[in-house]
Amino acid sequence: MTTRSTAGPSYRDTRIRPVPWRRLAWVSWRQYRLSAAGLVAFLGVLALYLLIMGLRVRGAYDAAAACSPAAGGPHCQDAFNLFDTRYAATAEVSAFVLNAVPMLAGVFAGAPVLARELEAGTFRFAWTQGAGRTRWALARLALPAVTVTAAAAAFSQLFGWFYYPLFATRDSAFAPQYFQLTGIAFAAWTLAAFAIGALAGVLIRRVVPAMAAAMAAWAGLLLAAVLYLRRHYETPLIAHNSGRGAPGIAPWVISQWWTGPNGKTVTSENEMIAILNHLRRGYAEWTVYQPAARYWHFQLIEAGWLLALALLLIAATIWLVRRRAG
Amino acid sequence: MNVIETKGLSKRYRSTWALRDFTMAIPAGHVAALVGPNGAGKTTLLNLVVGLAAPSVGTVTVLGGEPAGSPAALDDIAFVAQDAPLYKNLPVADMLRLTSYLNRRFDDGYARERLSELGIPLKRKAGKLSGGQQAQLALTLALARRPRLLVLDEPLANLDPLARHDFMATVLAAAAETGEGEVGGMSVVLSSHVLAELERVADYLILVSGGQVQVVGEVDGLLARHRVLTGPAGAADRIARRLPVVYVRRAGAQAHLLVRTSGPDEPVPPGWEAHPVSLEELVLSYLREPGAAALPGPARTQKAEPMEVTR
């Protein structure tokens, strides 16, 4: 440090080697490990539950399936029904809990990561160190983002394994309440939730309001996707029972209606009951659906736009950190 | 080399200007005190210097022309913000490691030695230390980075008198260690409203009021160019018309006038006595008279009196 002042700014800038990522990763880990421990504890309990229940579910399913391999018959149908009634509630509860995992990642990992620094004033310390605030923020965001996304990916595999027998008996993996828990969508939802939380943190600058905002924004996005967006990823197909055959195995049925002999949609309740009791000639059932074969295509579309959204939100977060005035 | 140089620096927060057309320079090798009333713009100025904030208008450069907040500037400037923010849930040892990992240079041996001298246990969490110890820890982390410029924002505000004394002793020892006055040594800029402590430590003064610079210069030069005249209160106004008076304080039949002077040999008006001025008195007089300025070069507001030139 003796002769440095003789050099001009441009010379010095090129000479300065950035602080290594490995060291920044340690800093990130040291500050993240407490909340990471909380998440690991929660996910560990959940994983253990899914594992134990999964073994029982699959055991029961195998027993039912072994009943009468070829013919089936009423006796075996009863075995499947028993299996279904016994484990349906379990499956629904675990799906509900699992649906909250991305939200937890957003609320407990995403929102505090920058909001806590801004709220406590420690950003004045962190942003004036030699590493610079951009690299610091990248390291602080990247480590939790990667770990929660990886954990979510593992969880959706576990859930798929646990849930497989129930898909086989009652629900399609394409059913809107399970679609985002399986495949690659779950990891993408988790990453998006984390990015929403991080952006809320840097915008709101306070931990608890940022958590609340992240929760609300994530829930709104999930509802919009399930109720409005997802069905439009591809143009749905239309089938009617008198013509082009059934929609195939385990489709995602978007809407169904009946038409009368005059070609008009049946709306009166009495007519509906009459149809259900004994199918009358000239009536046709129409189904708008997405075939089960489109499952992976839909997974890719959903994961794709969520990944793009997450990257956009993280870029916005970094941009805000760079221009945020102390 | 100037450790800080601002040109027409202005900073606006929403509709209010925290700094307005702020132009000044602090040469290297000083312990410079930034003084002014609350809300004068001291913290804003320091945030701009360390790159936490960006100017609305104008420029601020550090360490001989580096843009504030650039990698080179961040590398060589250590900043201790107001209330010494630390990660309160981290043990002291982890604060050391974290700071060393966030910087290219970190003198771990120095930091550990300082902390053991101060009796700060490495295993204790930063949040469990006393206020004085937290300030000392923040200062130690800053000094261990071996900065060329140490910037302290209100470091003494929440400290008791003993802690203040110890804190400033650490700052002065570190400044002396690195070879005060040399290029490459450590310069210090601190903001404070604790005037009594500054008298002992500061050799350069920047007085800020209303977002503008009011007085800037070396303390010795400023003191030599001002003196207090004491005489009959009735004659004060007559003297004030003839001499460049900064501030008039009346105490009964007597008046004390802070007057700019060309030196100790300047004649004293008959019936008046001249005394040297203390730094505290000088600062207080200017604070009470925000219209008065003592700047190198042309100053801001409409001024009837001639400007003080300090270099």
HADDOCK unambig.tbl for C-alpha pairs under 7 A between the chains (distance, minus, plus):
assign (segid A and resid 1 and name CA) (segid B and resid 184 and name CA) 6.36 0.50 0.50
assign (segid A and resid 2 and name CA) (segid B and resid 184 and name CA) 5.59 0.50 0.50
assign (segid A and resid 5 and name CA) (segid B and resid 184 and name CA) 6.98 0.50 0.50
assign (segid A and resid 9 and name CA) (segid B and resid 66 and name CA) 5.67 0.50 0.50
assign (segid A and resid 12 and name CA) (segid B and resid 72 and name CA) 6.53 0.50 0.50
assign (segid A and resid 13 and name CA) (segid B and resid 71 and name CA) 6.66 0.50 0.50
assign (segid A and resid 13 and name CA) (segid B and resid 72 and name CA) 5.92 0.50 0.50
assign (segid A and resid 19 and name CA) (segid B and resid 102 and name CA) 6.69 0.50 0.50
assign (segid A and resid 19 and name CA) (segid B and resid 103 and name CA) 6.36 0.50 0.50
assign (segid A and resid 19 and name CA) (segid B and resid 104 and name CA) 6.02 0.50 0.50
assign (segid A and resid 23 and name CA) (segid B and resid 101 and name CA) 5.20 0.50 0.50
assign (segid A and resid 24 and name CA) (segid B and resid 101 and name CA) 6.53 0.50 0.50
assign (segid A and resid 24 and name CA) (segid B and resid 102 and name CA) 6.60 0.50 0.50
assign (segid A and resid 27 and name CA) (segid B and resid 98 and name CA) 5.71 0.50 0.50
assign (segid A and resid 121 and name CA) (segid B and resid 85 and name CA) 6.07 0.50 0.50
assign (segid A and resid 122 and name CA) (segid B and resid 85 and name CA) 5.07 0.50 0.50
assign (segid A and resid 122 and name CA) (segid B and resid 86 and name CA) 5.98 0.50 0.50
assign (segid A and resid 122 and name CA) (segid B and resid 87 and name CA) 6.77 0.50 0.50
assign (segid A and resid 124 and name CA) (segid B and resid 81 and name CA) 6.43 0.50 0.50
assign (segid A and resid 125 and name CA) (segid B and resid 85 and name CA) 6.40 0.50 0.50
assign (segid A and resid 128 and name CA) (segid B and resid 50 and name CA) 6.65 0.50 0.50
assign (segid A and resid 128 and name CA) (segid B and resid 74 and name CA) 6.10 0.50 0.50
assign (segid A and resid 128 and name CA) (segid B and resid 79 and name CA) 6.62 0.50 0.50
assign (segid A and resid 129 and name CA) (segid B and resid 74 and name CA) 6.15 0.50 0.50
assign (segid A and resid 129 and name CA) (segid B and resid 102 and name CA) 6.01 0.50 0.50
assign (segid A and resid 129 and name CA) (segid B and resid 103 and name CA) 6.14 0.50 0.50
assign (segid A and resid 130 and name CA) (segid B and resid 71 and name CA) 6.91 0.50 0.50
assign (segid A and resid 130 and name CA) (segid B and resid 74 and name CA) 4.89 0.50 0.50
assign (segid A and resid 130 and name CA) (segid B and resid 75 and name CA) 4.36 0.50 0.50
assign (segid A and resid 130 and name CA) (segid B and resid 102 and name CA) 6.11 0.50 0.50
assign (segid A and resid 130 and name CA) (segid B and resid 103 and name CA) 4.57 0.50 0.50
assign (segid A and resid 130 and name CA) (segid B and resid 104 and name CA) 6.57 0.50 0.50
assign (segid A and resid 131 and name CA) (segid B and resid 102 and name CA) 5.23 0.50 0.50
assign (segid A and resid 131 and name CA) (segid B and resid 103 and name CA) 5.66 0.50 0.50
assign (segid A and resid 132 and name CA) (segid B and resid 71 and name CA) 6.77 0.50 0.50
assign (segid A and resid 132 and name CA) (segid B and resid 74 and name CA) 6.85 0.50 0.50
assign (segid A and resid 325 and name CA) (segid B and resid 52 and name CA) 5.73 0.50 0.50
assign (segid A and resid 325 and name CA) (segid B and resid 53 and name CA) 4.21 0.50 0.50
assign (segid A and resid 325 and name CA) (segid B and resid 54 and name CA) 6.59 0.50 0.50
assign (segid A and resid 326 and name CA) (segid B and resid 47 and name CA) 6.46 0.50 0.50
assign (segid A and resid 326 and name CA) (segid B and resid 52 and name CA) 4.70 0.50 0.50
assign (segid A and resid 326 and name CA) (segid B and resid 53 and name CA) 5.16 0.50 0.50
